[in-house]
Amino acid sequence: MGQLVDLDGNGGARGYVAIPESGRGPGVLVLQEWWGLNPQIKGVADMMAAQGFVAMAPDLYRGELAGHDEMDKAGHLMTTLAPEQAVGDMSAAVDYLAGHQASTGSGIGAIGFCMGGLMTFMVAATRGDVVKAAVPFYGYPAGGEPDWDGLTAVVRGHFAENDDHFPSEGARDMERRLQEMGKDIQISFHDAAHAFMNEEDPFGIYDQGLAGELWPQVIDFLHAQLG
């Protein structure tokens, strides 16, 4: 359904964009897991387009990928990703969506998984001028947090109670601090393990029932917030 495009604004940035069949819809960023911009994430962007969104998945690794049997490579790609480059590429994707002739609505949404959940928080805080709805899944900034003053998005997160990668205690602490700052954030904690939404099931813990329950909620929330 989608295609790779070059993004203006950050040299070398590119992303995968999928347009709804209607030709119009609110813009939503789809932010990758630590594997990279793989077929599964492109599939999520395609699904979002089928639900009426102009979906953009920026290629934060710029062509690099790790397979599900390459955990060390995935960890290396994630930990060596320069934060400035990642934020710049996401910002370029936000600008691409905001300026796309197919984009409608009052702002841009962002949804991400694992590393992409962390990145969802980052882009929502750094591009609060445009990002108005955020849905992070089981990922948050554990260090080097952004300036939360820039966060204007309504945030509805979904995290795992049993998460060895992003412990639920840290997510609860962040949620509390942001609420005390007056931010509109709510995180739901589910009886599941990390990556429970990934239908390719790289860790053997995909929860089909929970995913089937949450996807309609996420779609309805984004449409309600973005128009």
C-alpha positions as CSV (number, residue, x, y, z in Angstrom):
1,M,0.0,0.0,0.0
2,G,2.8,2.4,0.9
3,Q,6.1,3.6,-0.5
4,L,9.5,4.8,0.7
5,V,10.0,8.6,0.3
6,D,12.9,11.0,1.1
7,L,12.2,13.5,3.8
8,D,13.3,17.1,3.6
9,G,14.8,18.8,6.6
10,N,17.3,16.3,7.8
11,G,20.0,15.0,5.3
12,G,19.5,11.3,4.5
13,A,16.2,11.0,6.3
14,R,13.5,8.8,4.7
15,G,10.3,7.1,5.6
16,Y,7.5,4.8,4.6
17,V,4.2,6.5,3.8
18,A,0.8,4.9,3.3
19,I,-2.2,6.9,2.2
20,P,-5.9,5.9,2.9
21,E,-8.0,4.7,0.0
22,S,-10.1,7.9,0.4
23,G,-7.0,10.0,-0.3
24,R,-7.4,12.1,2.8
25,G,-7.0,11.6,6.6
26,P,-5.2,12.8,9.7
27,G,-1.5,12.3,9.8
28,V,0.0,9.7,12.2
29,L,3.7,8.8,12.8
30,V,4.3,5.0,13.3
31,L,7.6,4.6,15.2
32,Q,9.6,1.4,14.9
33,E,10.7,-1.2,17.4
34,W,14.5,-1.8,17.9
35,W,14.5,-4.1,14.8
36,G,14.2,-1.1,12.4
37,L,11.8,-0.3,9.6
38,N,10.9,-3.9,8.9
39,P,7.9,-5.4,7.1
40,Q,6.0,-5.6,10.3
41,I,6.2,-1.9,11.0
42,K,5.3,-1.1,7.4
43,G,2.3,-3.4,7.9
44,V,1.2,-1.3,10.9
45,A,1.5,1.8,8.8
46,D,-0.6,0.1,6.1
47,M,-3.2,-0.9,8.7
48,M,-3.4,2.7,10.0
49,A,-3.9,3.9,6.4
50,A,-6.7,1.3,6.0
51,Q,-8.3,2.9,9.1
52,G,-8.3,6.3,7.5
53,F,-4.9,7.8,8.5
54,V,-2.0,9.2,6.5
55,A,0.7,7.0,8.1
56,M,4.4,7.7,8.1
57,A,7.0,5.4,9.5
58,P,10.4,7.2,9.6
59,D,13.4,4.9,9.0
60,L,15.4,5.8,12.1
61,Y,18.2,3.4,11.2
62,R,18.4,4.7,7.6
63,G,18.3,1.3,5.9
64,E,19.8,-0.9,8.7
65,L,17.7,-3.8,10.0
66,A,18.1,-6.5,12.6
67,G,16.3,-9.8,12.3
68,H,14.4,-11.3,15.2
69,D,17.3,-13.7,15.7
70,E,19.8,-10.8,15.8
71,M,19.1,-9.4,19.3
72,D,22.7,-8.2,19.7
73,K,22.5,-6.3,16.4
74,A,19.2,-4.8,17.4
75,G,20.6,-3.6,20.7
76,H,23.6,-2.2,19.0
77,L,21.5,-0.3,16.5
78,M,19.3,1.2,19.2
79,T,22.1,2.2,21.6
80,T,24.3,3.7,18.9
81,L,21.5,5.7,17.3
82,A,22.4,9.3,17.8
83,P,19.5,11.0,19.7
84,E,19.9,14.2,17.6
85,Q,19.6,12.3,14.4
86,A,16.5,10.4,15.6
87,V,14.8,13.5,16.8
88,G,15.7,15.3,13.6
89,D,14.4,12.5,11.4
90,M,11.1,12.3,13.4
91,S,10.7,16.1,13.1
92,A,11.3,15.9,9.4
93,A,8.6,13.2,9.3
94,V,6.2,15.4,11.3
95,D,6.8,18.2,8.8
96,Y,6.3,15.9,5.9
97,L,2.9,14.8,7.3
98,A,1.8,18.3,8.3
99,G,2.6,19.5,4.8
100,H,1.2,16.6,2.8
101,Q,-1.8,17.4,0.6
102,A,-3.6,14.3,1.9
103,S,-3.3,15.3,5.6
104,T,-6.3,16.6,7.4
105,G,-7.2,17.3,11.0
106,S,-6.0,19.6,13.7
107,G,-2.6,18.0,14.4
108,I,-0.4,15.0,14.0
109,G,-0.6,11.8,16.1
110,A,2.2,9.4,17.1
111,I,2.2,5.8,18.0
112,G,5.2,3.6,18.7
113,F,6.3,0.3,20.2
114,C,9.3,-0.6,22.4
115,M,12.0,1.8,21.3
116,G,9.2,3.5,19.3
117,G,7.3,4.0,22.5
118,L,10.3,5.9,23.9
119,M,10.5,7.9,20.6
120,T,6.8,8.7,20.8
121,F,7.4,10.5,24.0
122,M,10.4,12.3,22.5
123,V,8.7,13.6,19.4
124,A,5.6,14.6,21.4
125,A,7.8,16.7,23.7
126,T,10.0,18.2,21.0
127,R,7.3,18.8,18.5
128,G,4.4,19.9,20.8
129,D,3.6,22.5,18.2
130,V,2.2,19.8,15.9
131,V,1.9,16.5,17.8
132,K,-1.4,16.5,19.5
133,A,-2.0,12.8,20.3
134,A,0.4,10.1,21.4
135,V,0.0,6.4,22.0
136,P,3.3,4.9,23.4
137,F,3.4,1.1,23.8
138,Y,5.9,-0.3,26.4
139,G,8.7,2.2,26.0
140,Y,9.7,5.4,27.7
141,P,12.8,7.6,28.2
142,A,14.6,6.0,31.1
143,G,17.4,8.6,30.9
144,G,18.0,11.8,29.1
145,E,14.4,12.8,29.3
146,P,13.2,15.6,27.0
147,D,12.0,19.0,28.2
148,W,8.5,18.0,29.2
149,D,7.3,21.7,29.0
150,G,7.0,21.1,25.3
151,L,4.5,18.3,25.7
152,T,1.0,19.4,24.6
153,A,-0.3,16.0,23.3
154,V,-3.0,14.0,25.0
155,V,-1.1,10.8,25.9
156,R,-2.7,7.4,26.3
157,G,-0.1,4.7,26.8
158,H,-0.2,1.0,27.1
159,F,2.5,-0.9,29.1
160,A,3.2,-4.4,30.4
161,E,3.2,-5.2,34.1
162,N,5.8,-7.8,33.4
163,D,8.4,-6.0,31.4
164,D,12.1,-6.7,31.7
165,H,13.0,-4.0,29.1
166,F,11.0,-1.0,30.3
167,P,9.9,-1.8,34.0
168,S,6.4,-0.7,34.9
169,E,7.7,1.1,38.0
170,G,9.6,3.6,35.8
171,A,6.5,4.2,33.7
172,R,4.4,4.8,36.7
173,D,6.9,7.3,38.1
174,M,7.0,9.2,34.8
175,E,3.2,9.2,34.5
176,R,2.9,10.6,38.1
177,R,5.5,13.4,37.4
178,L,3.9,14.4,34.1
179,Q,0.4,14.5,35.7
180,E,1.8,16.7,38.5
181,M,3.0,19.0,35.7
182,G,-0.6,19.2,34.4
183,K,0.0,17.0,31.4
184,D,-2.9,15.0,30.0
185,I,-1.4,11.5,30.3
186,Q,-2.9,8.1,31.3
187,I,-1.0,4.9,31.1
188,S,-2.8,1.5,31.2
189,F,-0.8,-1.4,32.6
190,H,-1.7,-4.8,31.2
191,D,-1.2,-8.3,32.5
192,A,1.3,-9.0,29.7
193,A,5.0,-9.0,28.8
194,H,7.0,-6.8,26.6
195,A,6.1,-6.6,22.9
196,F,2.6,-8.0,23.5
197,M,1.3,-6.2,20.4
198,N,3.7,-7.6,17.8
199,E,1.9,-10.2,15.8
200,E,5.2,-11.6,14.5
201,D,5.8,-12.7,18.1
202,P,9.6,-12.3,18.3
203,F,9.7,-13.1,22.0
204,G,6.9,-15.7,22.1
205,I,4.5,-13.5,24.2
206,Y,2.2,-11.9,21.6
207,D,-1.3,-11.5,23.2
208,Q,-3.7,-11.7,20.3
209,G,-6.8,-11.2,22.5
210,L,-5.3,-8.1,24.2
211,A,-4.1,-6.7,20.8
212,G,-7.6,-7.2,19.4
213,E,-9.1,-5.3,22.3
214,L,-6.6,-2.4,22.2
215,W,-6.4,-1.6,18.5
216,P,-10.0,-0.4,18.2
217,Q,-9.4,1.8,21.2
218,V,-6.3,3.3,19.7
219,I,-7.9,4.0,16.4
220,D,-11.0,5.6,18.0
221,F,-8.7,7.7,20.3
222,L,-6.6,9.0,17.4
223,H,-9.6,9.9,15.3
224,A,-11.2,11.6,18.2
225,Q,-8.1,13.7,19.0
226,L,-7.1,14.5,15.4
227,G,-10.4,14.8,13.5
